């Protein structure tokens, strides 16, 4: 069991795997100053992926009971934390309940609150680089490598009824283990009559290569596995072949980013547009900081925080 010290200043926690190497640890103090969050600090809490449920419960219970511990951003452990801690919350937002994940913890009006912000933050990040009406005009497909929280959030974003016919005609979710894939099927199948879902069990990178090679032009390929950040490597081999005229999204912004390097090697030949995870990082964090500290972050304020983060 870990020992947690009571916060002496307003504190937001970063629950992840290697939080100390994230740029947010240096960026947040500058954000706090820009937002007028007097004395606010950030602290990291690291767990190995799929840690003991009691470890998650201890951390979540500590934040709940400690007055100056105001909330947290959660990466990597979003689904496991939901499964082990959902009974500790007074309020669970609709996205969190639907997806079975928690990416944000906050307190408001005496309530201990759980949120899934990824459908919002991933949507904002996608809208920053996917051209308007892209799916309606080109008819491409989406390959989501990994079946964790980020993939579920993106799938929910893509299949919103408000997009009408401007949705991918097919979303393929490939994962190396079955339980997460089966859970993704339970949550997502049949969400939108205009979108076909395919759930593929691919234990090896070579099998992912085969699915990648089957995609039509103007598709979107996303590394949502955590490989490249939480662990070394890529879900693809160096022999992979990206579809022509397509979008490639590495949702990580730090780490070895081998997946991004593999796409860069084919960029000119395949006419690829390649995006990293920086914009996703900014939206992911600002959505949570806004919720935890009850401040509005949009427009000029968002632009300023992004500029501060870039240094």
Secondary structure, 3 states (H helix, E strand, C coil): CCCCCCCCCCEEEEEECCHHHCCHHHHHHHHHHHHCCCCCEEEEEECCCCCCHHHHHHHHHHHHHCCCEEEEEECCCHHHHHHHHHHHCCEECHHHHHHCCCCEEEEECCEEEEECCHHHHHHHHHHHHCCCCHHHHHCCCEEEECCCHHHHHHHHHHCCHHHCCCCCCEEEEEECCHHHHHHHHHHHCCCCCCCEEEEEECCCHHHHHHHHHCCCCCCEEEECCCECCCECCCCCCCCCCCCCCCEEEECCCCCCCHHHHHHHCCHHHHCCEEECCHHHHHHHHHHHHHHHHCCCCCHHHHHHHHHHHHC
